[in-house]
Amino acid sequence: MNGLNTILIVLGLFLAGGVYSFQKQKMPLSVVILLALASALSLAAGVLRIQGIW
């Protein structure tokens, strides 16, 4: 596991926390969806890099 994998996974988890926080604060749904997509893509990219697929 190298630095980029770690950064992608930490970024994904950070964004996932942002999704939870923004939803609790009743932020606009479009912002919550955008953060959720960014979180999912970041986590997926980190996992794919760990597996050596990407």
mmCIF entry with sequence, helices, sheets and N, C-alpha, C, O atoms, coordinates in Angstrom:
data_MODEL
# 
_entry.id   MODEL 
# 
_entity.id                         1 
_entity.type                       polymer 
_entity.pdbx_number_of_molecules   1 
# 
_entity_poly.entity_id                      1 
_entity_poly.type                           'polypeptide(L)' 
_entity_poly.nstd_linkage                   no 
_entity_poly.nstd_monomer                   no 
_entity_poly.pdbx_seq_one_letter_code       MNGLNTILIVLGLFLAGGVYSFQKQKMPLSVVILLALASALSLAAGVLRIQGIW 
_entity_poly.pdbx_seq_one_letter_code_can   MNGLNTILIVLGLFLAGGVYSFQKQKMPLSVVILLALASALSLAAGVLRIQGIW 
_entity_poly.pdbx_strand_id                 A 
# 
loop_
_entity_poly_seq.entity_id 
_entity_poly_seq.num 
_entity_poly_seq.mon_id 
_entity_poly_seq.hetero 
1 1  MET n 
1 2  ASN n 
1 3  GLY n 
1 4  LEU n 
1 5  ASN n 
1 6  THR n 
1 7  ILE n 
1 8  LEU n 
1 9  ILE n 
1 10 VAL n 
1 11 LEU n 
1 12 GLY n 
1 13 LEU n 
1 14 PHE n 
1 15 LEU n 
1 16 ALA n 
1 17 GLY n 
1 18 GLY n 
1 19 VAL n 
1 20 TYR n 
1 21 SER n 
1 22 PHE n 
1 23 GLN n 
1 24 LYS n 
1 25 GLN n 
1 26 LYS n 
1 27 MET n 
1 28 PRO n 
1 29 LEU n 
1 30 SER n 
1 31 VAL n 
1 32 VAL n 
1 33 ILE n 
1 34 LEU n 
1 35 LEU n 
1 36 ALA n 
1 37 LEU n 
1 38 ALA n 
1 39 SER n 
1 40 ALA n 
1 41 LEU n 
1 42 SER n 
1 43 LEU n 
1 44 ALA n 
1 45 ALA n 
1 46 GLY n 
1 47 VAL n 
1 48 LEU n 
1 49 ARG n 
1 50 ILE n 
1 51 GLN n 
1 52 GLY n 
1 53 ILE n 
1 54 TRP n 
# 
_struct_asym.id          A 
_struct_asym.entity_id   1 
# 
loop_
_struct_conf.conf_type_id 
_struct_conf.id 
_struct_conf.pdbx_PDB_helix_id 
_struct_conf.beg_label_comp_id 
_struct_conf.beg_label_asym_id 
_struct_conf.beg_label_seq_id 
_struct_conf.pdbx_beg_PDB_ins_code 
_struct_conf.end_label_comp_id 
_struct_conf.end_label_asym_id 
_struct_conf.end_label_seq_id 
_struct_conf.pdbx_end_PDB_ins_code 
_struct_conf.beg_auth_comp_id 
_struct_conf.beg_auth_asym_id 
_struct_conf.beg_auth_seq_id 
_struct_conf.end_auth_comp_id 
_struct_conf.end_auth_asym_id 
_struct_conf.end_auth_seq_id 
_struct_conf.pdbx_PDB_helix_class 
_struct_conf.details 
_struct_conf.pdbx_PDB_helix_length 
HELX_P HELX_P1 AA1 GLY A 3  ? LYS A 24 ? GLY A 3  LYS A 24 1 ? 22 
HELX_P HELX_P2 AA2 LEU A 29 ? GLN A 51 ? LEU A 29 GLN A 51 1 ? 23 
# 
_struct_conf_type.id          HELX_P 
_struct_conf_type.criteria    ? 
_struct_conf_type.reference   ? 
# 
loop_
_atom_site.group_PDB 
_atom_site.id 
_atom_site.type_symbol 
_atom_site.label_atom_id 
_atom_site.label_alt_id 
_atom_site.label_comp_id 
_atom_site.label_asym_id 
_atom_site.label_entity_id 
_atom_site.label_seq_id 
_atom_site.pdbx_PDB_ins_code 
_atom_site.Cartn_x 
_atom_site.Cartn_y 
_atom_site.Cartn_z 
_atom_site.occupancy 
_atom_site.B_iso_or_equiv 
_atom_site.pdbx_formal_charge 
_atom_site.auth_seq_id 
_atom_site.auth_comp_id 
_atom_site.auth_asym_id 
_atom_site.auth_atom_id 
_atom_site.pdbx_PDB_model_num 
ATOM 1   N N  . MET A 1 1  ? 0.857   -1.178 0.000   1.00 0.00 ? 1  MET A N  1 
ATOM 2   C CA . MET A 1 1  ? 0.000   0.000  0.000   1.00 0.00 ? 1  MET A CA 1 
ATOM 3   C C  . MET A 1 1  ? 0.896   1.232  0.000   1.00 0.00 ? 1  MET A C  1 
ATOM 4   O O  . MET A 1 1  ? 1.772   1.374  0.852   1.00 0.00 ? 1  MET A O  1 
ATOM 5   N N  . ASN A 1 2  ? 0.671   2.106  -0.948  1.00 0.00 ? 2  ASN A N  1 
ATOM 6   C CA . ASN A 1 2  ? 1.491   3.311  -0.998  1.00 0.00 ? 2  ASN A CA 1 
ATOM 7   C C  . ASN A 1 2  ? 0.684   4.530  -0.560  1.00 0.00 ? 2  ASN A C  1 
ATOM 8   O O  . ASN A 1 2  ? -0.461  4.408  -0.124  1.00 0.00 ? 2  ASN A O  1 
ATOM 9   N N  . GLY A 1 3  ? 1.288   5.689  -0.679  1.00 0.00 ? 3  GLY A N  1 
ATOM 10  C CA . GLY A 1 3  ? 0.677   6.907  -0.165  1.00 0.00 ? 3  GLY A CA 1 
ATOM 11  C C  . GLY A 1 3  ? -0.619  7.299  -0.846  1.00 0.00 ? 3  GLY A C  1 
ATOM 12  O O  . GLY A 1 3  ? -1.544  7.782  -0.193  1.00 0.00 ? 3  GLY A O  1 
ATOM 13  N N  . LEU A 1 4  ? -0.698  7.093  -2.170  1.00 0.00 ? 4  LEU A N  1 
ATOM 14  C CA . LEU A 1 4  ? -1.907  7.492  -2.884  1.00 0.00 ? 4  LEU A CA 1 
ATOM 15  C C  . LEU A 1 4  ? -3.107  6.659  -2.450  1.00 0.00 ? 4  LEU A C  1 
ATOM 16  O O  . LEU A 1 4  ? -4.212  7.186  -2.325  1.00 0.00 ? 4  LEU A O  1 
ATOM 17  N N  . ASN A 1 5  ? -2.904  5.370  -2.220  1.00 0.00 ? 5  ASN A N  1 
ATOM 18  C CA . ASN A 1 5  ? -3.999  4.522  -1.729  1.00 0.00 ? 5  ASN A CA 1 
ATOM 19  C C  . ASN A 1 5  ? -4.528  5.065  -0.405  1.00 0.00 ? 5  ASN A C  1 
ATOM 20  O O  . ASN A 1 5  ? -5.735  5.201  -0.210  1.00 0.00 ? 5  ASN A O  1 
ATOM 21  N N  . THR A 1 6  ? -3.619  5.365  0.479   1.00 0.00 ? 6  THR A N  1 
ATOM 22  C CA . THR A 1 6  ? -4.002  5.868  1.798   1.00 0.00 ? 6  THR A CA 1 
ATOM 23  C C  . THR A 1 6  ? -4.742  7.195  1.686   1.00 0.00 ? 6  THR A C  1 
ATOM 24  O O  . THR A 1 6  ? -5.755  7.404  2.353   1.00 0.00 ? 6  THR A O  1 
ATOM 25  N N  . ILE A 1 7  ? -4.240  8.083  0.849   1.00 0.00 ? 7  ILE A N  1 
ATOM 26  C CA . ILE A 1 7  ? -4.882  9.387  0.676   1.00 0.00 ? 7  ILE A CA 1 
ATOM 27  C C  . ILE A 1 7  ? -6.293  9.228  0.126   1.00 0.00 ? 7  ILE A C  1 
ATOM 28  O O  . ILE A 1 7  ? -7.215  9.896  0.594   1.00 0.00 ? 7  ILE A O  1 
ATOM 29  N N  . LEU A 1 8  ? -6.474  8.355  -0.861  1.00 0.00 ? 8  LEU A N  1 
ATOM 30  C CA . LEU A 1 8  ? -7.798  8.153  -1.446  1.00 0.00 ? 8  LEU A CA 1 
ATOM 31  C C  . LEU A 1 8  ? -8.788  7.600  -0.431  1.00 0.00 ? 8  LEU A C  1 
ATOM 32  O O  . LEU A 1 8  ? -9.940  8.032  -0.383  1.00 0.00 ? 8  LEU A O  1 
ATOM 33  N N  . ILE A 1 9  ? -8.345  6.652  0.375   1.00 0.00 ? 9  ILE A N  1 
ATOM 34  C CA . ILE A 1 9  ? -9.246  6.056  1.362   1.00 0.00 ? 9  ILE A CA 1 
ATOM 35  C C  . ILE A 1 9  ? -9.570  7.047  2.476   1.00 0.00 ? 9  ILE A C  1 
ATOM 36  O O  . ILE A 1 9  ? -10.722 7.149  2.898   1.00 0.00 ? 9  ILE A O  1 
ATOM 37  N N  . VAL A 1 10 ? -8.576  7.769  2.951   1.00 0.00 ? 10 VAL A N  1 
ATOM 38  C CA . VAL A 1 10 ? -8.825  8.768  3.996   1.00 0.00 ? 10 VAL A CA 1 
ATOM 39  C C  . VAL A 1 10 ? -9.733  9.874  3.463   1.00 0.00 ? 10 VAL A C  1 
ATOM 40  O O  . VAL A 1 10 ? -10.627 10.332 4.175   1.00 0.00 ? 10 VAL A O  1 
ATOM 41  N N  . LEU A 1 11 ? -9.518  10.306 2.227   1.00 0.00 ? 11 LEU A N  1 
ATOM 42  C CA . LEU A 1 11 ? -10.374 11.321 1.627   1.00 0.00 ? 11 LEU A CA 1 
ATOM 43  C C  . LEU A 1 11 ? -11.812 10.819 1.517   1.00 0.00 ? 11 LEU A C  1 
ATOM 44  O O  . LEU A 1 11 ? -12.752 11.563 1.795   1.00 0.00 ? 11 LEU A O  1 
ATOM 45  N N  . GLY A 1 12 ? -11.984 9.568  1.117   1.00 0.00 ? 12 GLY A N  1 
ATOM 46  C CA . GLY A 1 12 ? -13.323 8.998  1.016   1.00 0.00 ? 12 GLY A CA 1 
ATOM 47  C C  . GLY A 1 12 ? -14.032 8.949  2.354   1.00 0.00 ? 12 GLY A C  1 
ATOM 48  O O  . GLY A 1 12 ? -15.221 9.255  2.445   1.00 0.00 ? 12 GLY A O  1 
ATOM 49  N N  . LEU A 1 13 ? -13.305 8.565  3.395   1.00 0.00 ? 13 LEU A N  1 
ATOM 50  C CA . LEU A 1 13 ? -13.907 8.518  4.727   1.00 0.00 ? 13 LEU A CA 1 
ATOM 51  C C  . LEU A 1 13 ? -14.227 9.916  5.249   1.00 0.00 ? 13 LEU A C  1 
ATOM 52  O O  . LEU A 1 13 ? -15.244 10.122 5.912   1.00 0.00 ? 13 LEU A O  1 
ATOM 53  N N  . PHE A 1 14 ? -13.352 10.873 4.945   1.00 0.00 ? 14 PHE A N  1 
ATOM 54  C CA . PHE A 1 14 ? -13.590 12.259 5.342   1.00 0.00 ? 14 PHE A CA 1 
ATOM 55  C C  . PHE A 1 14 ? -14.849 12.793 4.671   1.00 0.00 ? 14 PHE A C  1 
ATOM 56  O O  . PHE A 1 14 ? -15.673 13.445 5.312   1.00 0.00 ? 14 PHE A O  1 
ATOM 57  N N  . LEU A 1 15 ? -14.995 12.514 3.374   1.00 0.00 ? 15 LEU A N  1 
ATOM 58  C CA . LEU A 1 15 ? -16.180 12.965 2.657   1.00 0.00 ? 15 LEU A CA 1 
ATOM 59  C C  . LEU A 1 15 ? -17.439 12.266 3.157   1.00 0.00 ? 15 LEU A C  1 
ATOM 60  O O  . LEU A 1 15 ? -18.511 12.870 3.189   1.00 0.00 ? 15 LEU A O  1 
ATOM 61  N N  . ALA A 1 16 ? -17.320 10.999 3.546   1.00 0.00 ? 16 ALA A N  1 
ATOM 62  C CA . ALA A 1 16 ? -18.470 10.286 4.096   1.00 0.00 ? 16 ALA A CA 1 
ATOM 63  C C  . ALA A 1 16 ? -18.936 10.951 5.397   1.00 0.00 ? 16 ALA A C  1 
ATOM 64  O O  . ALA A 1 16 ? -20.136 11.058 5.649   1.00 0.00 ? 16 ALA A O  1 
ATOM 65  N N  . GLY A 1 17 ? -17.994 11.388 6.204   1.00 0.00 ? 17 GLY A N  1 
ATOM 66  C CA . GLY A 1 17 ? -18.351 12.131 7.415   1.00 0.00 ? 17 GLY A CA 1 
ATOM 67  C C  . GLY A 1 17 ? -19.017 13.450 7.084   1.00 0.00 ? 17 GLY A C  1 
ATOM 68  O O  . GLY A 1 17 ? -19.919 13.889 7.797   1.00 0.00 ? 17 GLY A O  1 
ATOM 69  N N  . GLY A 1 18 ? -18.576 14.089 6.001   1.00 0.00 ? 18 GLY A N  1 
ATOM 70  C CA . GLY A 1 18 ? -19.196 15.328 5.550   1.00 0.00 ? 18 GLY A CA 1 
ATOM 71  C C  . GLY A 1 18 ? -20.630 15.116 5.100   1.00 0.00 ? 18 GLY A C  1 
ATOM 72  O O  . GLY A 1 18 ? -21.495 15.960 5.335   1.00 0.00 ? 18 GLY A O  1 
ATOM 73  N N  . VAL A 1 19 ? -20.878 13.984 4.451   1.00 0.00 ? 19 VAL A N  1 
ATOM 74  C CA . VAL A 1 19 ? -22.247 13.660 4.022   1.00 0.00 ? 19 VAL A CA 1 
ATOM 75  C C  . VAL A 1 19 ? -23.156 13.577 5.240   1.00 0.00 ? 19 VAL A C  1 
ATOM 76  O O  . VAL A 1 19 ? -24.243 14.156 5.248   1.00 0.00 ? 19 VAL A O  1 
ATOM 77  N N  . TYR A 1 20 ? -22.719 12.863 6.263   1.00 0.00 ? 20 TYR A N  1 
ATOM 78  C CA . TYR A 1 20 ? -23.521 12.720 7.482   1.00 0.00 ? 20 TYR A CA 1 
ATOM 79  C C  . TYR A 1 20 ? -23.763 14.084 8.131   1.00 0.00 ? 20 TYR A C  1 
ATOM 80  O O  . TYR A 1 20 ? -24.882 14.400 8.535   1.00 0.00 ? 20 TYR A O  1 
ATOM 81  N N  . SER A 1 21 ? -22.715 14.876 8.224   1.00 0.00 ? 21 SER A N  1 
ATOM 82  C CA . SER A 1 21 ? -22.835 16.185 8.862   1.00 0.00 ? 21 SER A CA 1 
ATOM 83  C C  . SER A 1 21 ? -23.746 17.117 8.068   1.00 0.00 ? 21 SER A C  1 
ATOM 84  O O  . SER A 1 21 ? -24.589 17.807 8.641   1.00 0.00 ? 21 SER A O  1 
ATOM 85  N N  . PHE A 1 22 ? -23.576 17.134 6.759   1.00 0.00 ? 22 PHE A N  1 
ATOM 86  C CA . PHE A 1 22 ? -24.398 18.017 5.933   1.00 0.00 ? 22 PHE A CA 1 
ATOM 87  C C  . PHE A 1 22 ? -25.854 17.605 5.971   1.00 0.00 ? 22 PHE A C  1 
ATOM 88  O O  . PHE A 1 22 ? -26.739 18.460 5.948   1.00 0.00 ? 22 PHE A O  1 
ATOM 89  N N  . GLN A 1 23 ? -26.115 16.315 6.028   1.00 0.00 ? 23 GLN A N  1 
ATOM 90  C CA . GLN A 1 23 ? -27.499 15.866 6.081   1.00 0.00 ? 23 GLN A CA 1 
ATOM 91  C C  . GLN A 1 23 ? -28.144 16.255 7.408   1.00 0.00 ? 23 GLN A C  1 
ATOM 92  O O  . GLN A 1 23 ? -29.317 16.627 7.442   1.00 0.00 ? 23 GLN A O  1 
ATOM 93  N N  . LYS A 1 24 ? -27.381 16.172 8.509   1.00 0.00 ? 24 LYS A N  1 
ATOM 94  C CA . LYS A 1 24 ? -27.913 16.583 9.805   1.00 0.00 ? 24 LYS A CA 1 
ATOM 95  C C  . LYS A 1 24 ? -28.217 18.076 9.837   1.00 0.00 ? 24 LYS A C  1 
ATOM 96  O O  . LYS A 1 24 ? -29.143 18.507 10.524  1.00 0.00 ? 24 LYS A O  1 
ATOM 97  N N  . GLN A 1 25 ? -27.438 18.870 9.093   1.00 0.00 ? 25 GLN A N  1 
ATOM 98  C CA . GLN A 1 25 ? -27.627 20.318 9.076   1.00 0.00 ? 25 GLN A CA 1 
ATOM 99  C C  . GLN A 1 25 ? -28.677 20.757 8.064   1.00 0.00 ? 25 GLN A C  1 
ATOM 100 O O  . GLN A 1 25 ? -28.895 21.954 7.875   1.00 0.00 ? 25 GLN A O  1 
ATOM 101 N N  . LYS A 1 26 ? -29.327 19.799 7.413   1.00 0.00 ? 26 LYS A N  1 
ATOM 102 C CA . LYS A 1 26 ? -30.378 20.095 6.430   1.00 0.00 ? 26 LYS A CA 1 
ATOM 103 C C  . LYS A 1 26 ? -29.860 20.920 5.252   1.00 0.00 ? 26 LYS A C  1 
ATOM 104 O O  . LYS A 1 26 ? -30.533 21.830 4.767   1.00 0.00 ? 26 LYS A O  1 
ATOM 105 N N  . MET A 1 27 ? -28.652 20.582 4.804   1.00 0.00 ? 27 MET A N  1 
ATOM 106 C CA . MET A 1 27 ? -28.087 21.241 3.623   1.00 0.00 ? 27 MET A CA 1 
ATOM 107 C C  . MET A 1 27 ? -28.861 20.795 2.387   1.00 0.00 ? 27 MET A C  1 
ATOM 108 O O  . MET A 1 27 ? -29.577 19.795 2.441   1.00 0.00 ? 27 MET A O  1 
ATOM 109 N N  . PRO A 1 28 ? -28.731 21.519 1.272   1.00 0.00 ? 28 PRO A N  1 
ATOM 110 C CA . PRO A 1 28 ? -29.450 21.128 0.055   1.00 0.00 ? 28 PRO A CA 1 
ATOM 111 C C  . PRO A 1 28 ? -29.092 19.702 -0.381  1.00 0.00 ? 28 PRO A C  1 
ATOM 112 O O  . PRO A 1 28 ? -27.949 19.264 -0.255  1.00 0.00 ? 28 PRO A O  1 
ATOM 113 N N  . LEU A 1 29 ? -30.081 19.006 -0.887  1.00 0.00 ? 29 LEU A N  1 
ATOM 114 C CA . LEU A 1 29 ? -29.903 17.613 -1.272  1.00 0.00 ? 29 LEU A CA 1 
ATOM 115 C C  . LEU A 1 29 ? -28.830 17.454 -2.342  1.00 0.00 ? 29 LEU A C  1 
ATOM 116 O O  . LEU A 1 29 ? -28.117 16.451 -2.350  1.00 0.00 ? 29 LEU A O  1 
ATOM 117 N N  . SER A 1 30 ? -28.703 18.419 -3.240  1.00 0.00 ? 30 SER A N  1 
ATOM 118 C CA . SER A 1 30 ? -27.700 18.316 -4.302  1.00 0.00 ? 30 SER A CA 1 
ATOM 119 C C  . SER A 1 30 ? -26.282 18.296 -3.729  1.00 0.00 ? 30 SER A C  1 
ATOM 120 O O  . SER A 1 30 ? -25.420 17.590 -4.252  1.00 0.00 ? 30 SER A O  1 
ATOM 121 N N  . VAL A 1 31 ? -26.030 19.050 -2.676  1.00 0.00 ? 31 VAL A N  1 
ATOM 122 C CA . VAL A 1 31 ? -24.710 19.068 -2.045  1.00 0.00 ? 31 VAL A CA 1 
ATOM 123 C C  . VAL A 1 31 ? -24.436 17.726 -1.372  1.00 0.00 ? 31 VAL A C  1 
ATOM 124 O O  . VAL A 1 31 ? -23.328 17.199 -1.463  1.00 0.00 ? 31 VAL A O  1 
ATOM 125 N N  . VAL A 1 32 ? -25.430 17.182 -0.706  1.00 0.00 ? 32 VAL A N  1 
ATOM 126 C CA . VAL A 1 32 ? -25.275 15.893 -0.034  1.00 0.00 ? 32 VAL A CA 1 
ATOM 127 C C  . VAL A 1 32 ? -25.014 14.792 -1.060  1.00 0.00 ? 32 VAL A C  1 
ATOM 128 O O  . VAL A 1 32 ? -24.161 13.932 -0.838  1.00 0.00 ? 32 VAL A O  1 
ATOM 129 N N  . ILE A 1 33 ? -25.731 14.806 -2.168  1.00 0.00 ? 33 ILE A N  1 
ATOM 130 C CA . ILE A 1 33 ? -25.529 13.795 -3.213  1.00 0.00 ? 33 ILE A CA 1 
ATOM 131 C C  . ILE A 1 33 ? -24.148 13.932 -3.830  1.00 0.00 ? 33 ILE A C  1 
ATOM 132 O O  . ILE A 1 33 ? -23.482 12.926 -4.077  1.00 0.00 ? 33 ILE A O  1 
ATOM 133 N N  . LEU A 1 34 ? -23.708 15.151 -4.082  1.00 0.00 ? 34 LEU A N  1 
ATOM 134 C CA . LEU A 1 34 ? -22.382 15.376 -4.651  1.00 0.00 ? 34 LEU A CA 1 
ATOM 135 C C  . LEU A 1 34 ? -21.291 14.845 -3.725  1.00 0.00 ? 34 LEU A C  1 
ATOM 136 O O  . LEU A 1 34 ? -20.355 14.190 -4.184  1.00 0.00 ? 34 LEU A O  1 
ATOM 137 N N  . LEU A 1 35 ? -21.402 15.117 -2.441  1.00 0.00 ? 35 LEU A N  1 
ATOM 138 C CA . LEU A 1 35 ? -20.416 14.605 -1.479  1.00 0.00 ? 35 LEU A CA 1 
ATOM 139 C C  . LEU A 1 35 ? -20.461 13.077 -1.396  1.00 0.00 ? 35 LEU A C  1 
ATOM 140 O O  . LEU A 1 35 ? -19.417 12.435 -1.282  1.00 0.00 ? 35 LEU A O  1 
ATOM 141 N N  . ALA A 1 36 ? -21.639 12.501 -1.449  1.00 0.00 ? 36 ALA A N  1 
ATOM 142 C CA . ALA A 1 36 ? -21.767 11.050 -1.391  1.00 0.00 ? 36 ALA A CA 1 
ATOM 143 C C  . ALA A 1 36 ? -21.115 10.399 -2.608  1.00 0.00 ? 36 ALA A C  1 
ATOM 144 O O  . ALA A 1 36 ? -20.432 9.383  -2.479  1.00 0.00 ? 36 ALA A O  1 
ATOM 145 N N  . LEU A 1 37 ? -21.320 10.972 -3.771  1.00 0.00 ? 37 LEU A N  1 
ATOM 146 C CA . LEU A 1 37 ? -20.686 10.434 -4.981  1.00 0.00 ? 37 LEU A CA 1 
ATOM 147 C C  . LEU A 1 37 ? -19.169 10.560 -4.920  1.00 0.00 ? 37 LEU A C  1 
ATOM 148 O O  . LEU A 1 37 ? -18.452 9.628  -5.282  1.00 0.00 ? 37 LEU A O  1 
ATOM 149 N N  . ALA A 1 38 ? -18.682 11.701 -4.468  1.00 0.00 ? 38 ALA A N  1 
ATOM 150 C CA . ALA A 1 38 ? -17.238 11.896 -4.354  1.00 0.00 ? 38 ALA A CA 1 
ATOM 151 C C  . ALA A 1 38 ? -16.641 10.919 -3.352  1.00 0.00 ? 38 ALA A C  1 
ATOM 152 O O  . ALA A 1 38 ? -15.556 10.383 -3.575  1.00 0.00 ? 38 ALA A O  1 
ATOM 153 N N  . SER A 1 39 ? -17.339 10.690 -2.263  1.00 0.00 ? 39 SER A N  1 
ATOM 154 C CA . SER A 1 39 ? -16.872 9.744  -1.257  1.00 0.00 ? 39 SER A CA 1 
ATOM 155 C C  . SER A 1 39 ? -16.808 8.329  -1.826  1.00 0.00 ? 39 SER A C  1 
ATOM 156 O O  . SER A 1 39 ? -15.807 7.635  -1.652  1.00 0.00 ? 39 SER A O  1 
ATOM 157 N N  . ALA A 1 40 ? -17.864 7.904  -2.501  1.00 0.00 ? 40 ALA A N  1 
ATOM 158 C CA . ALA A 1 40 ? -17.910 6.559  -3.063  1.00 0.00 ? 40 ALA A CA 1 
ATOM 159 C C  . ALA A 1 40 ? -16.826 6.362  -4.118  1.00 0.00 ? 40 ALA A C  1 
ATOM 160 O O  . ALA A 1 40 ? -16.174 5.318  -4.144  1.00 0.00 ? 40 ALA A O  1 
ATOM 161 N N  . LEU A 1 41 ? -16.628 7.344  -4.982  1.00 0.00 ? 41 LEU A N  1 
ATOM 162 C CA . LEU A 1 41 ? -15.602 7.225  -6.016  1.00 0.00 ? 41 LEU A CA 1 
ATOM 163 C C  . LEU A 1 41 ? -14.200 7.190  -5.424  1.00 0.00 ? 41 LEU A C  1 
ATOM 164 O O  . LEU A 1 41 ? -13.347 6.431  -5.885  1.00 0.00 ? 41 LEU A O  1 
ATOM 165 N N  . SER A 1 42 ? -13.962 7.998  -4.415  1.00 0.00 ? 42 SER A N  1 
ATOM 166 C CA . SER A 1 42 ? -12.650 8.018  -3.780  1.00 0.00 ? 42 SER A CA 1 
ATOM 167 C C  . SER A 1 42 ? -12.345 6.694  -3.079  1.00 0.00 ? 42 SER A C  1 
ATOM 168 O O  . SER A 1 42 ? -11.243 6.160  -3.199  1.00 0.00 ? 42 SER A O  1 
ATOM 169 N N  . LEU A 1 43 ? -13.324 6.174  -2.354  1.00 0.00 ? 43 LEU A N  1 
ATOM 170 C CA . LEU A 1 43 ? -13.124 4.890  -1.681  1.00 0.00 ? 43 LEU A CA 1 
ATOM 171 C C  . LEU A 1 43 ? -12.926 3.764  -2.695  1.00 0.00 ? 43 LEU A C  1 
ATOM 172 O O  . LEU A 1 43 ? -12.074 2.897  -2.503  1.00 0.00 ? 43 LEU A O  1 
ATOM 173 N N  . ALA A 1 44 ? -13.710 3.776  -3.773  1.00 0.00 ? 44 ALA A N  1 
ATOM 174 C CA . ALA A 1 44 ? -13.581 2.737  -4.796  1.00 0.00 ? 44 ALA A CA 1 
ATOM 175 C C  . ALA A 1 44 ? -12.212 2.807  -5.460  1.00 0.00 ? 44 ALA A C  1 
ATOM 176 O O  . ALA A 1 44 ? -11.589 1.772  -5.698  1.00 0.00 ? 44 ALA A O  1 
ATOM 177 N N  . ALA A 1 45 ? -11.739 4.003  -5.759  1.00 0.00 ? 45 ALA A N  1 
ATOM 178 C CA . ALA A 1 45 ? -10.427 4.139  -6.380  1.00 0.00 ? 45 ALA A CA 1 
ATOM 179 C C  . ALA A 1 45 ? -9.319  3.647  -5.453  1.00 0.00 ? 45 ALA A C  1 
ATOM 180 O O  . ALA A 1 45 ? -8.381  2.988  -5.902  1.00 0.00 ? 45 ALA A O  1 
ATOM 181 N N  . GLY A 1 46 ? -9.422  3.960  -4.174  1.00 0.00 ? 46 GLY A N  1 
ATOM 182 C CA . GLY A 1 46 ? -8.418  3.473  -3.228  1.00 0.00 ? 46 GLY A CA 1 
ATOM 183 C C  . GLY A 1 46 ? -8.390  1.967  -3.127  1.00 0.00 ? 46 GLY A C  1 
ATOM 184 O O  . GLY A 1 46 ? -7.318  1.363  -3.084  1.00 0.00 ? 46 GLY A O  1 
ATOM 185 N N  . VAL A 1 47 ? -9.572  1.349  -3.087  1.00 0.00 ? 47 VAL A N  1 
ATOM 186 C CA . VAL A 1 47 ? -9.643  -0.111 -2.993  1.00 0.00 ? 47 VAL A CA 1 
ATOM 187 C C  . VAL A 1 47 ? -9.142  -0.765 -4.282  1.00 0.00 ? 47 VAL A C  1 
ATOM 188 O O  . VAL A 1 47 ? -8.439  -1.773 -4.234  1.00 0.00 ? 47 VAL A O  1 
ATOM 189 N N  . LEU A 1 48 ? -9.502  -0.193 -5.432  1.00 0.00 ? 48 LEU A N  1 
ATOM 190 C CA . LEU A 1 48 ? -9.023  -0.742 -6.692  1.00 0.00 ? 48 LEU A CA 1 
ATOM 191 C C  . LEU A 1 48 ? -7.508  -0.649 -6.817  1.00 0.00 ? 48 LEU A C  1 
ATOM 192 O O  . LEU A 1 48 ? -6.875  -1.541 -7.382  1.00 0.00 ? 48 LEU A O  1 
ATOM 193 N N  . ARG A 1 49 ? -6.925  0.423  -6.293  1.00 0.00 ? 49 ARG A N  1 
ATOM 194 C CA . ARG A 1 49 ? -5.468  0.550  -6.325  1.00 0.00 ? 49 ARG A CA 1 
ATOM 195 C C  . ARG A 1 49 ? -4.809  -0.462 -5.397  1.00 0.00 ? 49 ARG A C  1 
ATOM 196 O O  . ARG A 1 49 ? -3.746  -0.993 -5.717  1.00 0.00 ? 49 ARG A O  1 
ATOM 197 N N  . ILE A 1 50 ? -5.425  -0.733 -4.257  1.00 0.00 ? 50 ILE A N  1 
ATOM 198 C CA . ILE A 1 50 ? -4.867  -1.734 -3.347  1.00 0.00 ? 50 ILE A CA 1 
ATOM 199 C C  . ILE A 1 50 ? -4.884  -3.108 -4.004  1.00 0.00 ? 50 ILE A C  1 
ATOM 200 O O  . ILE A 1 50 ? -3.935  -3.879 -3.859  1.00 0.00 ? 50 ILE A O  1 
ATOM 201 N N  . GLN A 1 51 ? -5.958  -3.419 -4.726  1.00 0.00 ? 51 GLN A N  1 
ATOM 202 C CA . GLN A 1 51 ? -6.102  -4.716 -5.376  1.00 0.00 ? 51 GLN A CA 1 
ATOM 203 C C  . GLN A 1 51 ? -5.217  -4.820 -6.622  1.00 0.00 ? 51 GLN A C  1 
ATOM 204 O O  . GLN A 1 51 ? -5.051  -5.914 -7.161  1.00 0.00 ? 51 GLN A O  1 
ATOM 205 N N  . GLY A 1 52 ? -4.656  -3.724 -7.081  1.00 0.00 ? 52 GLY A N  1 
ATOM 206 C CA . GLY A 1 52 ? -3.800  -3.735 -8.250  1.00 0.00 ? 52 GLY A CA 1 
ATOM 207 C C  . GLY A 1 52 ? -4.564  -3.721 -9.559  1.00 0.00 ? 52 GLY A C  1 
ATOM 208 O O  . GLY A 1 52 ? -3.987  -3.986 -10.614 1.00 0.00 ? 52 GLY A O  1 
ATOM 209 N N  . ILE A 1 53 ? -5.841  -3.420 -9.509  1.00 0.00 ? 53 ILE A N  1 
ATOM 210 C CA . ILE A 1 53 ? -6.667  -3.399 -10.713 1.00 0.00 ? 53 ILE A CA 1 
ATOM 211 C C  . ILE A 1 53 ? -6.458  -2.101 -11.476 1.00 0.00 ? 53 ILE A C  1 
ATOM 212 O O  . ILE A 1 53 ? -6.517  -2.077 -12.705 1.00 0.00 ? 53 ILE A O  1 
ATOM 213 N N  . TRP A 1 54 ? -6.212  -1.013 -10.737 1.00 0.00 ? 54 TRP A N  1 
ATOM 214 C CA . TRP A 1 54 ? -6.061  0.284  -11.392 1.00 0.00 ? 54 TRP A CA 1 
ATOM 215 C C  . TRP A 1 54 ? -4.736  0.869  -11.074 1.00 0.00 ? 54 TRP A C  1 
ATOM 216 O O  . TRP A 1 54 ? -4.419  1.966  -11.535 1.00 0.00 ? 54 TRP A O  1 
# 
